[in-house]
Amino acid sequence: MKTKWIGLGILLLVMVAVIGWLFFRPAPVETVNGYLGGEKIGLFEDPEFIRLMEKDHKLKLGYRKAGSIDMIDADPTGMSYLFPASQTALELYKDRIGATRRDEIALNTPLVLYTHKLVRDRLVAAGLITENGGSYYMDMQQFAQAIIDGKSWADLGLPELYGSLSVKTTDPTKSNSGNMFAGLVANSLNGGQVVGAASLDSILPELQAFFQRMGYMDTSSADLFSQFLKMGVGAYPMIAAYENQLLEFAVEHPEEWEQLDGEIVLVYPTPTVYSSHVLIALDEKGDRAIDAMMDPQIQQLAWTRHGFRTGVAGTQLNTDSFGVDGVPEQITRVMPMPDFTTMDRIIQSLQ
């Protein structure tokens, strides 16, 4: 009889254990794949980002790198999200595919110019760049006109550099940083006013001439920035890219940044435009990815380690923590991008 009760007790314990395991076992981590702009790869590969995603959201965000414009037309098979770097890409999605299932601006970063101390200082002397509060600003109307006019680097006090004044950017027909720079230049050529349907035709020939001087253009802002750091002032005197890229580099590669500090400098276009990184859900797993990206801990990490201005209260007051000179706490000289219809015509004209 005693043995019977012992056996029954063991059976009950096993049943309780099985039921407890079924109801309280950890949820499995689900892989969610999508297309990602190259400038966000550092964040997605951050071990702390991966840990928070798996621990708090049971997600592993896989990705395939693609330009913001290219990903709209890319094969969506097996993909749950698109994460381009602009609202222009979002509007392009709506125009070509239809209404989104769900979308959310998850990250922000302004478009900036990266150059070398030698170039910056000579352009300050030439009157194209000014300093204010320790930050440097490029007069975009003067700068764009100097390129259109065919000014050489020598004309601006830089005989060390070969050829005409230029700024390397990504291909505006494939990548968002180039696309945004095209919108910024278009506005500059329009007297500093936002270009629209009525004014585009008058500045389009000059805009096309501007980009014809750029030569080969990368399709990824991450690749462009990497080449800029590697190739030196002769090959890459100046590029247009995202503010967060240098801030992230300084945090992730402190020893390399210590060697480059003082040589690589930030210049803010006056005015500039903001890159709003929009996460577009393609299915239910994409919805979960949006919820996870908006987690305050993820947003905080995106600023402190990767330089994205997320808008989380109190996170953007200490720009000194990056160790990069000339980063203002607030970006105030911002103008809107041209509307989608205008940008679509600009893209078509530059193909």
KOLSE-815425 format. One line per field, with one value per residue (C-alpha): residue number from 0; x, y, z. Coordinates in steps of 0.02 Angstrom, whole numbers, plus 50000, padded with zeros to 5 digits. Each point is the difference from the previous one (the first is absolute). Layout:
<rs>
resi <- [NUM ...] .
c1 <- [X ...] .
c2 <- [Y ...] .
c3 <- [Z ...] .
</rs>
This chain:
<rs>
resi <- [0 1 2 3 4 5 6 7 8 9 10 11 12 13 14 15 16 17 18 19 20 21 22 23 24 25 26 27 28 29 30 31 32 33 34 35 36 37 38 39 40 41 42 43 44 45 46 47 48 49 50 51 52 53 54 55 56 57 58 59 60 61 62 63 64 65 66 67 68 69 70 71 72 73 74 75 76 77 78 79 80 81 82 83 84 85 86 87 88 89 90 91 92 93 94 95 96 97 98 99 100 101 102 103 104 105 106 107 108 109 110 111 112 113 114 115 116 117 118 119 120 121 122 123 124 125 126 127 128 129 130 131 132 133 134 135 136 137 138 139 140 141 142 143 144 145 146 147 148 149 150 151 152 153 154 155 156 157 158 159 160 161 162 163 164 165 166 167 168 169 170 171 172 173 174 175 176 177 178 179 180 181 182 183 184 185 186 187 188 189 190 191 192 193 194 195 196 197 198 199 200 201 202 203 204 205 206 207 208 209 210 211 212 213 214 215 216 217 218 219 220 221 222 223 224 225 226 227 228 229 230 231 232 233 234 235 236 237 238 239 240 241 242 243 244 245 246 247 248 249 250 251 252 253 254 255 256 257 258 259 260 261 262 263 264 265 266 267 268 269 270 271 272 273 274 275 276 277 278 279 280 281 282 283 284 285 286 287 288 289 290 291 292 293 294 295 296 297 298 299 300 301 302 303 304 305 306 307 308 309 310 311 312 313 314 315 316 317 318 319 320 321 322 323 324 325 326 327 328 329 330 331 332 333 334 335 336 337 338 339 340 341 342 343 344 345 346 347 348 349 350] .
c1 <- [50000 50141 50086 49839 49988 50183 49972 49846 50096 50139 49872 49918 50170 50040 49831 50025 50174 49936 49855 50117 50122 49862 49930 50159 50135 50096 49926 50111 50101 49929 50106 49928 50082 49991 50092 50112 50093 50188 50016 49900 50102 50109 49846 49928 50166 50027 50008 49895 49868 49995 49989 49857 49904 50014 49973 49858 49917 50047 50058 50156 50002 50083 50033 50055 50087 49916 49990 49845 49929 50054 49916 49828 50009 50098 49925 49898 49998 50047 50014 49900 50060 50083 50108 50047 50074 49867 49818 50029 50025 49839 49904 50079 49937 49824 50005 50065 49929 49860 49960 50118 49942 50086 50147 50092 50142 50122 50162 50057 50165 50043 50091 50176 50160 50161 50165 50179 50070 50103 49846 49891 50126 50027 49812 49981 50128 49903 49839 49902 50011 49972 50026 49870 50010 50135 49900 50031 49867 50005 49905 49912 49946 50177 50071 49878 50028 50189 49984 49880 50121 50140 50110 50157 50072 50145 49878 49950 50176 50032 50128 50048 49839 49971 49855 49834 49913 49886 49921 49981 49832 49904 49899 49841 49900 50044 50047 49918 50151 50029 49814 49991 50155 49919 49847 50110 50098 49837 49936 50165 49993 49823 50062 49984 49815 49922 49987 49827 49916 49997 50186 50082 50017 50099 50135 50002 50138 50116 49958 50043 50162 50042 49986 50086 50156 49993 50064 49977 49879 49984 49830 50027 50036 50095 50116 50025 50046 50120 50088 50011 50091 50118 50045 50056 49976 50063 49872 49857 50014 49818 49848 49816 49941 49912 50051 49981 50133 50146 49926 49979 50177 50075 49911 50033 50180 50074 50182 49978 49900 50138 50118 49877 49934 50042 50023 49820 49874 49812 49918 49813 49914 49905 49862 50004 49864 49954 50006 49852 50028 49829 49970 49867 49914 49958 49917 49963 50184 50037 49874 50099 50161 49924 49944 50174 50089 49896 50051 50080 50153 50027 49973 50126 50128 49972 50054 50139 50092 49945 49963 49818 49898 49854 49906 50007 49994 50169 50104 50066 50065 50174 50074 50173 49990 50041 50167 49961 50026 49868 49843 49859 49874 49857 49990 49906 50038 49886 49889 49870 50039 49905 49837 49993 49940 50142 50130 49937 50027 50174 50042 49939 50101 50162 49988] .
c2 <- [50000 50118 49962 50040 50172 50036 49954 50109 50145 49982 49997 50159 50086 49952 50063 50166 50016 49966 50123 50131 49977 50015 50161 50084 49945 50146 50058 49954 50136 50032 50059 50148 50040 50159 50128 50121 50160 49978 50145 49899 49839 50054 50013 49833 49912 50080 49857 50103 50030 49815 49957 50122 49942 49817 50027 50126 49968 49821 50062 49983 50130 49931 50114 50017 50165 50106 50181 50091 50022 49829 49906 50063 49899 49854 49825 49996 49809 49947 50179 50075 50180 50139 50125 50140 50166 50120 50044 50020 49811 49980 50107 49903 49839 50071 50057 49836 49870 50080 50043 49926 49873 50109 50121 50099 50127 49909 50100 50171 50073 50159 49999 50070 50028 49911 50074 50023 50139 50067 50015 50073 50133 50056 50007 50105 50120 49999 50046 49840 49931 50097 49953 50028 49935 49875 49924 50030 50040 49996 50133 49882 50131 50064 49823 49934 50150 49981 49820 50051 50137 49872 50074 49898 49956 50113 50146 49978 49993 49814 49974 49837 49921 49952 50056 50086 50029 49853 49899 49812 49928 49839 49973 50103 49877 49854 50062 50120 50107 50042 50025 50120 50092 50021 50076 50115 50058 50027 50112 50094 50030 50064 50145 49904 49966 49826 49943 49955 49957 50183 50032 49833 50025 50160 49920 49824 50031 50069 49856 49874 50093 49996 49810 49970 50071 49871 49852 49824 49992 49861 49925 49988 50140 49875 49955 50184 50046 49853 50052 50179 49945 49886 50098 50170 50180 49978 49868 50057 50186 50009 49887 50019 49871 49983 50081 49837 49912 50095 49999 49811 49978 50101 49892 49832 50033 50117 49961 50030 50158 50065 49988 50087 50130 50174 49941 49943 50139 50026 50142 50031 50059 50164 49953 49811 49868 49864 49817 49915 49812 49920 49818 49924 49839 49874 49873 49961 49969 50171 50073 49920 50073 50175 49977 49940 50143 50127 49924 50144 49892 49968 50184 50050 49878 50067 50173 49965 49869 50035 50186 49995 50146 49899 50133 49905 50134 50044 49891 50133 50129 49926 50005 50013 49816 49951 50090 50083 50187 50117 49896 50118 49943 50056 50007 50161 50046 49873 50014 49879 49885 50027 49903 49823 50044 50124 49879 49863 50115 50042 49815 49967 50146 49937 49820] .
c3 <- [50000 50046 49834 49909 50080 49963 49818 49992 50077 49873 49859 50066 50012 49821 49941 50092 49926 49824 50018 50074 49856 49873 50076 50062 49879 49921 49837 49853 49914 49827 49854 49904 49833 49899 49894 50094 49954 50023 50123 50129 49990 50147 50111 49942 50033 50171 50129 50122 49866 49962 50186 50032 49848 50051 50188 49998 49832 49951 49831 49896 49863 49845 49853 49821 49959 49866 49948 50059 49825 49938 50142 49950 49839 50074 50013 50162 50012 50176 50058 50143 49999 49900 50094 49879 50054 49942 49984 49813 49993 50100 49875 49857 50081 50013 49818 49928 50119 50100 50179 50129 50127 50132 50003 50132 50003 50114 49979 49940 49945 49901 49836 50021 49904 50050 49947 50056 50109 49855 49889 50136 50047 49819 49968 50158 49926 49835 50089 49963 50178 50161 50183 50135 50178 49955 49856 49815 49870 49809 49903 49881 49875 49977 50001 49869 49889 50011 49937 49860 49949 49984 50136 50030 50169 49955 49974 50182 50069 49985 49860 50086 49937 49819 49893 50033 50165 50038 50138 49988 50043 49976 49842 50027 49895 50114 50174 50120 50049 49817 49974 50147 49942 49829 50085 50103 49847 49904 50140 50002 49813 50026 50106 50163 49974 49994 49820 49936 49836 49946 50030 49959 49813 50023 50109 49927 49869 50134 50117 49865 49963 50186 50010 49834 50083 50139 49898 50069 50147 50130 50037 50188 50123 50108 49854 49957 50178 50013 49840 50061 50158 49905 49843 50064 49946 49822 49952 50112 50042 50058 50012 50046 50126 50168 50165 50096 49897 50075 50175 49990 49931 50143 50129 49919 49945 50132 49959 49814 50035 50114 49851 49884 50123 49937 49822 49963 50032 49996 49903 50009 49840 50024 49995 50016 49987 50123 49955 50084 50003 49975 50049 49886 50055 49864 50116 50183 50038 49928 50123 50142 49930 50006 50181 50047 49912 50097 50168 50102 50037 49814 49962 50134 49931 49824 50059 50125 49897 49822 49992 49942 50067 50064 50098 50165 50137 50072 49885 49881 50121 50015 49826 50080 50046 49820 50001 49833 49989 49931 50030 50053 50129 49888 49811 49966 49819 49917 49848 49927 49856 49837 49995 49935 49825 49979 50070 49885 49850 50066 50016 49823 49930 50080 49938] .
</rs>
